[in-house]
Amino acid sequence: MSFIRFTNRVMNPAWIQSIEIMPSAYKIIMSNPHTDGFILFSSGSIHTTNMPIWITKEKEPADYEKMTKWMEKNAF
């Protein structure tokens, strides 16, 4: 498994749940293995919170280009 190295983070692509492609930004939704919830008298709720990562062409041009190349090579 190869990781994607950005300016301020290293991302494991195995944890990518989805990528929303916008004209000048990517919204990457990462899976979260942690669950939260409660059970009370055989009833309750369990949920997870997915973490979005924003990569914009304006603020992070090098990271935006790296993600574009990664998607061209691996995802699309």
BATI-329381 format. One line per 3 residues: their letters; for each residue z, x, y of C-alpha. Coordinates in Angstrom, 1 decimal. Layout:
BEGIN
a = Z/X/Y; ...
***
This chain:
BEGIN
msf = 0.0/0.0/0.0; -1.0/1.4/3.3; 0.9/0.6/6.5
irf = -0.7/-0.1/9.9; 0.7/2.2/12.5; 0.8/0.8/16.1
tnr = 2.1/2.3/19.3; 5.6/1.0/18.9; 5.8/-0.3/15.3
vmn = 4.7/0.2/11.7; 3.6/-2.9/10.0; 3.3/-3.6/6.2
paw = 0.2/-5.8/5.8; 1.6/-7.3/2.6; 4.0/-9.3/4.9
iqs = 1.2/-10.8/7.0; 1.2/-14.6/6.5; -1.6/-15.4/9.0
iei = -3.5/-14.1/12.0; -4.5/-16.3/14.9; -7.5/-14.8/16.6
mps = -7.9/-15.5/20.3; -10.5/-14.0/22.7; -8.2/-11.3/24.0
ayk = -5.2/-11.4/21.7; -4.0/-11.6/18.1; -1.0/-13.6/17.0
iim = 0.2/-12.2/13.7; 2.7/-14.3/11.8; 4.8/-12.2/9.5
snp = 6.6/-13.6/6.4; 10.4/-13.5/6.4; 12.1/-13.1/3.1
htd = 15.5/-14.4/4.5; 16.4/-18.0/4.1; 19.0/-20.0/5.9
gfi = 20.5/-23.4/5.2; 23.3/-25.4/3.8; 24.1/-27.6/0.8
lfs = 26.6/-30.4/1.1; 27.3/-33.0/-1.7; 23.9/-32.4/-3.5
sgs = 22.0/-32.6/-0.2; 21.1/-30.1/2.4; 18.4/-28.0/4.0
iht = 16.9/-24.6/3.4; 14.4/-22.9/5.8; 12.9/-19.6/6.9
tnm = 11.8/-18.4/10.3; 8.5/-16.6/10.5; 8.2/-13.9/13.1
piw = 5.2/-13.7/15.4; 3.8/-10.4/16.7; 1.5/-10.6/19.7
itk = -1.1/-7.9/20.3; -3.1/-8.3/23.5; -6.2/-6.5/24.6
eke = -4.8/-6.2/28.2; -1.3/-4.8/27.4; -2.0/-2.9/24.1
pad = -5.7/-1.9/24.1; -5.3/0.8/21.5; -3.3/-1.5/19.1
yek = -5.8/-4.3/19.7; -8.7/-2.0/18.7; -6.8/-0.8/15.7
mtk = -6.1/-4.3/14.5; -9.7/-5.3/15.1; -10.9/-2.4/12.9
wme = -8.3/-3.2/10.2; -9.5/-6.8/10.0; -13.2/-5.7/9.9
kna = -12.3/-3.4/7.0; -9.8/-5.4/5.0; -9.6/-9.0/5.9
f = -13.1/-10.2/6.9
***
